[in-house]
């Protein structure tokens, strides 16, 4: 017989107190995950004050009071002076009545605790809790909450660092868009200007759209549909140069087209397939791109039947050792290694180590690169 649940009282008083604590922490967390600034501090302060049960709570950075929630705002100048001392000493400062002179009748800001906030081993600000009378328990509680706030700010800094790293890696990929591709594409377009001006015009528009997408300035992520559209433009431009030597097959499941993927995660793989798989292969070759639904994931394959790769060189590229080129490895091979390592690193940074590149290759056997991304992931949206 199934168990029927119904809403009842939330257990003991200890259970209710635990729930209230966790609830207030969950309300403050989103603001703190934006970093320590005036807006985030103002949004978090009221929940932190409720959490500590104090008449006044203050958040500062190293320069100014960012938020004062509760009574006694006229003590802001004193609070900043106390913050400066706590940050200088790097330790909690318990504040007595003598340090908070006040002529306001009934002001509850008469004692408190000033606790430094630490992010990545740097003192970045303070949390201050004030009440009418000093107690050791309140000071200890303020230290615990300040430790939790520091942890949330640490996570915010980690998120910001990841965003900066992702942006730097995308800039690196943009810088590596082959000058040869640009020159060759423009040369191919020029060759059609007199013989087939309509095709020259179409190719020029494709080239403009490709470069516009590749150098766009917004968003770490895009949809698979947009990424594949850019890949198709790239391949059209390469086919104008290679003609029948470059054959392309796309097999794309419509249901995965809206999936969000890291920006420029496929174009480097397709460029590698053309430049290093087919460009030096006698008679050209065939590139196959497949995207299909695989339960919670989207599976993407970029495969060529070209000259293949040394598996050890690929392993070194994915391990981040591309900078140490072996004797005889040219700049183009180094470019390929950086491209593979860049895409692999970004996939792992976003989705975890289970979602890095898988490369199947051997000399003379072609290359298949497999990309797996979850169809839904926290914080990932186009």
Backbone torsions as a table, in degrees:
resi	resn	phi	psi	omega
1	UNK	NA	127.9	-176.8
2	UNK	-66.4	146.9	177.9
3	UNK	-81.9	128.9	-179.8
4	UNK	-97.7	121.2	178.3
5	UNK	-95.3	141.5	173.5
6	UNK	-139.4	154.5	-177.6
7	UNK	-66.6	123.7	178.6
8	UNK	-130.3	-179.1	175.5
9	UNK	-63.9	147.1	-174.1
10	UNK	-83.0	64.8	171.9
11	UNK	60.2	-144.8	-176.5
12	UNK	-79.9	173.2	176.4
13	UNK	-61.6	-35.6	177.1
14	UNK	-63.2	-40.1	177.4
15	UNK	-62.7	-43.8	-179.5
16	UNK	-65.8	-38.9	178.4
17	UNK	-64.7	-40.7	177.6
18	UNK	-62.5	-43.7	179.2
19	UNK	-61.5	-45.4	-178.9
20	UNK	-61.5	-40.5	179.7
21	UNK	-63.1	-49.6	-178.9
22	UNK	-64.7	-35.9	-179.7
23	UNK	-65.5	-45.8	179.7
24	UNK	-65.2	-38.3	177.6
25	UNK	-62.9	-41.4	-179.8
26	UNK	-66.3	-30.2	178.1
27	UNK	-73.4	-33.4	-178.9
28	UNK	-80.2	-28.5	-171.4
29	UNK	-58.3	-47.1	-176.8
30	UNK	-58.0	-38.9	179.4
31	UNK	-66.4	-43.5	-178.2
32	UNK	-66.1	-30.0	-179.7
33	UNK	-70.7	-6.2	174.0
34	UNK	-88.1	-2.6	-178.6
35	UNK	98.3	173.9	-177.0
36	UNK	-91.7	100.7	177.4
37	UNK	-143.5	175.8	-176.2
38	UNK	-62.3	-46.9	-177.6
39	UNK	-65.3	-46.7	-179.2
40	UNK	-65.4	-37.6	179.3
41	UNK	-65.6	-42.9	179.6
42	UNK	-63.4	-38.5	180.0
43	UNK	-70.4	-34.8	-175.9
44	UNK	-84.7	-29.0	-169.2
45	UNK	-59.7	-41.1	-176.7
46	UNK	-64.8	-36.3	179.3
47	UNK	-73.3	-35.9	178.1
48	UNK	-68.6	-36.0	177.8
49	UNK	-66.1	-42.5	176.1
50	UNK	-62.4	-39.1	179.2
51	UNK	-60.2	-42.0	-178.4
52	UNK	-88.0	-17.6	-179.8
53	UNK	66.4	39.5	-178.8
54	UNK	-110.6	154.4	178.9
55	UNK	-66.7	-24.4	-178.6
56	UNK	-148.2	140.9	175.4
57	UNK	-136.6	138.3	-174.4
58	UNK	-127.7	138.9	170.2
59	UNK	-121.0	131.8	177.8
60	UNK	-128.6	159.8	162.7
61	UNK	-100.3	-157.4	-177.9
62	UNK	-81.7	-4.1	-172.9
63	UNK	-118.6	-37.9	-171.9
64	UNK	-151.7	164.9	172.6
65	UNK	-73.6	122.5	-179.6
66	UNK	-90.4	-35.5	-178.6
67	UNK	-153.5	137.2	173.5
68	UNK	-127.6	114.1	179.9
69	UNK	-112.9	127.8	179.6
70	UNK	107.3	-160.4	-174.6
71	UNK	-81.3	166.7	169.3
72	UNK	80.9	26.4	-178.4
73	UNK	-61.0	-17.5	179.4
74	UNK	-70.5	-6.0	176.4
75	UNK	-90.8	12.3	-173.0
76	UNK	-58.2	-41.6	-178.7
77	UNK	-63.9	-42.2	177.6
78	UNK	-64.3	-40.1	-179.2
79	UNK	-61.4	-39.1	-179.7
80	UNK	-69.9	-35.8	176.5
81	UNK	-63.9	-40.7	177.5
82	UNK	-66.3	-36.5	177.9
83	UNK	-63.1	-42.0	-179.9
84	UNK	-61.1	-41.5	179.5
85	UNK	-67.0	-42.6	-179.7
86	UNK	-64.7	-39.2	179.4
87	UNK	-70.6	-33.1	177.4
88	UNK	-66.8	-41.2	-178.3
89	UNK	-84.9	-21.6	-179.2
90	UNK	68.9	29.4	-177.1
91	UNK	-145.2	159.6	177.5
92	UNK	-63.0	137.8	178.4
93	UNK	-117.0	118.4	176.5
94	UNK	-88.1	125.4	-171.1
95	UNK	-104.1	127.9	178.5
96	UNK	-98.4	169.5	-177.5
97	UNK	-56.3	-36.6	-176.5
98	UNK	-63.4	-24.6	-178.5
99	UNK	-88.8	-1.8	-179.6
100	UNK	-128.0	59.8	179.8
101	UNK	-59.3	137.7	-175.1
102	UNK	-155.0	133.1	179.5
103	UNK	-97.2	-4.5	-177.4
104	UNK	-76.1	126.2	-179.4
105	UNK	-68.7	131.6	176.5
106	UNK	75.9	10.7	179.7
107	UNK	-65.2	126.8	-177.7
108	UNK	-84.0	-3.7	-179.0
109	UNK	-88.4	85.1	-176.8
110	UNK	-122.3	-15.7	178.8
111	UNK	-157.3	161.1	180.0
112	UNK	-178.3	-172.0	178.2
113	UNK	-133.4	134.5	178.6
114	UNK	-116.1	115.2	-172.4
115	UNK	-118.5	127.0	177.6
116	UNK	-64.7	145.6	171.9
117	UNK	-101.4	132.1	-173.8
118	UNK	-119.8	126.8	176.7
119	UNK	-127.1	119.7	179.4
120	UNK	52.6	44.8	177.9
121	UNK	66.2	16.1	176.0
122	UNK	-111.6	137.9	175.5
123	UNK	-81.6	114.4	-172.1
124	UNK	-112.1	-14.0	-177.2
125	UNK	175.6	-166.0	179.9
126	UNK	-139.9	154.2	165.5
127	UNK	-111.0	131.3	-177.9
128	UNK	-126.9	129.5	178.6
129	UNK	-118.8	127.3	-176.1
130	UNK	-121.6	148.1	-179.1
131	UNK	-154.0	172.3	-179.1
132	UNK	-67.1	-33.6	-177.1
133	UNK	-132.2	148.3	179.2
134	UNK	-79.3	141.1	172.4
135	UNK	-141.8	145.2	178.8
136	UNK	-64.6	-35.5	-179.0
137	UNK	-64.2	-39.6	-179.6
138	UNK	-67.9	-39.3	178.3
139	UNK	-63.3	-41.8	179.3
140	UNK	-66.3	-39.9	178.2
141	UNK	-63.4	-40.5	178.4
142	UNK	-62.2	-38.8	177.8
143	UNK	-64.1	-41.0	179.9
144	UNK	-65.1	-44.3	179.9
145	UNK	-67.1	-39.7	177.9
146	UNK	-62.5	-37.1	176.4
147	UNK	-63.0	-41.1	178.2
148	UNK	-66.9	-42.3	177.6
149	UNK	-60.5	-43.4	178.2
150	UNK	-59.3	-39.0	178.0
151	UNK	-63.1	-41.6	177.7
152	UNK	-65.6	-39.1	178.0
153	UNK	-68.1	-33.8	174.6
154	UNK	-60.5	-44.1	178.8
155	UNK	-64.4	-37.2	177.2
156	UNK	-62.7	-42.1	178.6
157	UNK	-65.3	-37.5	177.7
158	UNK	-64.4	-43.2	177.2
159	UNK	-60.9	-43.1	-179.4
160	UNK	-65.7	-39.1	178.8
161	UNK	-64.2	-41.3	178.9
162	UNK	-63.2	-41.3	179.1
163	UNK	-63.1	-43.1	179.0
164	UNK	-63.8	-40.3	179.6
165	UNK	-64.8	-44.3	179.2
166	UNK	-60.5	-42.5	-179.8
167	UNK	-64.0	-40.2	179.4
168	UNK	-65.1	-38.4	-178.8
169	UNK	-70.2	-35.5	175.7
170	UNK	-67.0	-39.5	176.7
171	UNK	-61.4	-38.2	178.2
172	UNK	-62.9	-41.7	178.6
173	UNK	-64.5	-41.1	178.4
174	UNK	-60.2	-41.1	-179.1
175	UNK	-65.6	-23.1	-176.4
176	UNK	-94.1	-0.8	175.1
177	UNK	-57.4	119.7	-165.5
178	UNK	-56.6	124.5	172.3
179	UNK	-59.2	-32.8	177.8
180	UNK	-60.8	-39.4	179.1
181	UNK	-63.2	-43.2	180.0
182	UNK	-62.1	-50.2	-178.5
183	UNK	-63.2	-44.0	-178.0
184	UNK	-65.8	-38.8	178.9
185	UNK	-63.6	-46.4	179.5
186	UNK	-65.3	-35.5	176.9
187	UNK	-65.2	-41.6	179.0
188	UNK	-64.9	-41.0	178.4
189	UNK	-62.7	-44.2	-179.5
190	UNK	-60.8	-33.8	-177.6
191	UNK	-67.4	-20.1	-179.2
192	UNK	-96.4	-6.9	-173.2
193	UNK	-57.7	-42.4	-178.3
194	UNK	-89.9	-39.4	-174.0
195	UNK	-80.3	-33.7	-177.4
196	UNK	-150.1	75.0	-174.3
197	UNK	-60.3	-32.2	178.8
198	UNK	-64.0	-42.2	178.7
199	UNK	-68.6	-37.3	177.6
200	UNK	-59.6	-42.2	179.1
201	UNK	-64.1	-43.7	179.3
202	UNK	-62.7	-43.4	-179.8
203	UNK	-65.8	-37.0	178.5
204	UNK	-64.1	-39.6	176.8
205	UNK	-65.6	-40.4	177.3
206	UNK	-62.7	-41.8	179.3
207	UNK	-62.9	-43.0	179.2
208	UNK	-62.7	-43.7	-179.9
209	UNK	-66.4	-39.3	179.1
210	UNK	-62.3	-48.7	-178.8
211	UNK	-68.3	-35.6	178.2
212	UNK	-61.9	-43.2	179.1
213	UNK	-67.0	-45.0	-175.1
214	UNK	-64.2	-29.2	-176.1
215	UNK	-109.7	18.4	179.0
216	UNK	-66.0	156.4	-169.8
217	UNK	-110.9	7.1	-175.1
218	UNK	-126.3	134.7	169.8
219	UNK	88.8	133.0	174.5
220	UNK	-80.9	-19.7	-173.2
221	UNK	-126.4	157.4	175.9
222	UNK	-142.8	174.4	176.2
223	UNK	-84.5	156.0	175.9
224	UNK	-59.4	-35.5	179.0
225	UNK	-59.7	-45.5	-179.8
226	UNK	-67.4	-40.6	179.4
227	UNK	-63.4	-42.4	179.6
228	UNK	-68.8	-33.2	177.9
229	UNK	-63.7	-40.1	176.7
230	UNK	-66.6	-39.6	177.4
231	UNK	-61.6	-41.7	179.1
232	UNK	-62.4	-40.1	177.5
233	UNK	-61.8	-44.2	179.1
234	UNK	-58.8	-45.8	-177.5
235	UNK	-68.3	-35.2	176.1
236	UNK	-61.2	-40.6	179.4
237	UNK	-68.4	-38.4	178.0
238	UNK	-69.8	-36.3	178.2
239	UNK	-66.4	-29.2	175.9
240	UNK	-63.2	-29.5	179.7
241	UNK	-87.2	-45.4	-175.0
242	UNK	-84.5	-23.3	-176.7
243	UNK	64.4	-135.2	-176.8
244	UNK	-70.9	-8.8	179.2
245	UNK	-69.0	-23.0	-179.2
246	UNK	-111.5	111.6	178.9
247	UNK	-109.9	138.2	-173.9
248	UNK	-129.3	135.0	173.2
249	UNK	-126.3	127.3	175.0
250	UNK	-116.2	133.2	176.5
251	UNK	-132.3	98.1	-170.9
252	UNK	-119.8	123.6	175.5
253	UNK	-75.6	124.5	-176.1
254	UNK	-57.3	-31.4	-174.8
255	UNK	-68.8	-15.6	-179.7
256	UNK	-98.4	-3.4	-177.8
257	UNK	-59.9	-34.9	179.9
258	UNK	-79.4	-4.3	-176.1
259	UNK	-62.0	134.9	177.6
260	UNK	-79.4	133.0	179.3
261	UNK	-133.5	156.8	175.7
262	UNK	-60.0	138.4	-179.7
263	UNK	-58.6	135.6	-179.9
264	UNK	57.6	43.4	177.2
265	UNK	-94.3	-18.4	-178.7
266	UNK	-105.6	-36.4	-175.7
267	UNK	-55.8	-42.9	178.0
268	UNK	-62.2	-33.2	-179.7
269	UNK	-70.2	-39.4	179.1
270	UNK	-70.4	-40.1	177.1
271	UNK	-61.1	-41.6	176.2
272	UNK	-59.0	-43.2	-178.0
273	UNK	-61.5	-39.3	-179.8
274	UNK	-73.2	-51.8	-172.3
275	UNK	-70.3	-42.4	-171.2
276	UNK	-106.1	-16.7	178.0
277	UNK	-93.5	-36.3	-169.3
278	UNK	-119.0	-30.0	-172.2
279	UNK	-58.7	-36.1	-179.0
280	UNK	-99.4	2.9	-178.9
281	UNK	-85.5	131.6	179.7
282	UNK	-63.3	128.1	179.7
283	UNK	83.0	4.4	179.6
284	UNK	73.6	-150.0	-178.1
285	UNK	179.2	-165.2	-170.0
286	UNK	-126.2	131.2	174.1
287	UNK	-112.2	133.1	-178.6
288	UNK	-123.4	125.6	177.7
289	UNK	-119.2	124.5	-177.7
290	UNK	-125.4	137.0	171.8
291	UNK	-136.1	124.3	-178.0
292	UNK	-143.3	160.8	179.0
293	UNK	-79.6	130.3	175.3
294	UNK	-135.0	75.2	179.6
295	UNK	65.6	-121.9	-179.4
296	UNK	-76.0	-7.7	-174.4
297	UNK	-115.9	164.4	169.9
298	UNK	-113.5	126.8	-178.2
299	UNK	-106.0	126.7	-179.2
300	UNK	-124.8	132.4	179.1
301	UNK	-124.0	134.3	172.5
302	UNK	-120.2	114.0	-172.1
303	UNK	-129.2	139.7	173.1
304	UNK	-130.9	158.2	178.4
305	UNK	-107.1	34.8	-176.3
306	UNK	-84.2	-147.3	-169.3
307	UNK	-77.0	-12.1	178.9
308	UNK	77.7	-175.5	-173.2
309	UNK	-138.1	160.0	167.9
310	UNK	-78.1	116.8	-177.6
311	UNK	-56.1	-33.0	-179.2
312	UNK	-67.4	-37.1	177.6
313	UNK	-65.0	-40.0	177.3
314	UNK	-64.6	-42.8	179.1
315	UNK	-58.8	-43.1	179.5
316	UNK	-64.9	-38.1	179.1
317	UNK	-63.3	-43.9	-179.1
318	UNK	-71.9	-23.5	178.2
319	UNK	-85.9	2.5	178.2
320	UNK	81.5	21.3	-177.8
321	UNK	-103.8	20.9	-173.8
322	UNK	-66.6	-22.5	-176.8
323	UNK	-67.8	-21.4	-178.0
324	UNK	-98.7	84.1	-176.8
325	UNK	-78.6	142.1	178.4
326	UNK	-77.8	163.8	-179.3
327	UNK	-59.5	132.5	179.5
328	UNK	91.7	-9.9	179.5
329	UNK	-82.7	121.7	-173.2
330	UNK	-88.5	179.7	-177.7
331	UNK	-63.2	-35.3	179.8
332	UNK	-64.1	-39.0	179.1
333	UNK	-67.7	-37.2	176.0
334	UNK	-64.8	-38.7	177.1
335	UNK	-59.6	-43.8	179.2
336	UNK	-61.9	-42.9	-178.5
337	UNK	-62.5	-44.3	179.4
338	UNK	-62.6	-41.0	179.7
339	UNK	-61.3	-46.1	177.9
340	UNK	-62.5	-47.4	-178.8
341	UNK	-63.4	-37.5	179.6
342	UNK	-62.8	-50.7	-179.0
343	UNK	-64.4	-43.9	179.5
344	UNK	-60.6	-44.2	-179.4
345	UNK	-63.7	-40.3	-179.7
346	UNK	-68.8	-38.5	177.6
347	UNK	-62.1	-44.4	-179.3
348	UNK	-67.1	-37.7	179.7
349	UNK	-64.4	-36.3	-177.1
350	UNK	-83.1	-45.3	-169.5
351	UNK	-109.9	-12.1	-176.1
352	UNK	103.6	167.0	-173.4
353	UNK	-66.5	-15.9	178.0
354	UNK	-73.7	-7.2	-173.6
355	UNK	-119.0	28.1	174.4
356	UNK	-77.8	175.1	178.5
357	UNK	-68.6	146.3	169.3
358	UNK	-117.8	125.1	-176.7
359	UNK	-120.3	125.0	176.0
360	UNK	-112.5	116.7	-176.4
361	UNK	-160.3	163.7	172.8
362	UNK	-165.4	153.1	178.6
363	UNK	-55.7	127.3	179.2
364	UNK	80.7	0.8	-174.2
365	UNK	-115.4	11.0	-178.5
366	UNK	75.2	-178.4	-177.8
367	UNK	-141.0	136.2	172.2
368	UNK	-123.9	125.6	176.4
369	UNK	-111.8	126.9	-176.1
370	UNK	-111.3	126.0	177.7
371	UNK	-115.7	125.9	175.6
372	UNK	-119.3	127.2	176.6
373	UNK	-130.1	143.2	174.7
374	UNK	-68.3	143.3	179.9
375	UNK	-69.4	-25.8	176.4
376	UNK	-137.4	129.1	178.7
377	UNK	-143.4	140.9	-178.9
378	UNK	-57.9	132.8	176.2
379	UNK	77.7	1.3	-178.4
380	UNK	-108.2	115.1	176.6
381	UNK	-155.7	144.9	-177.2
382	UNK	-79.2	NA	NA
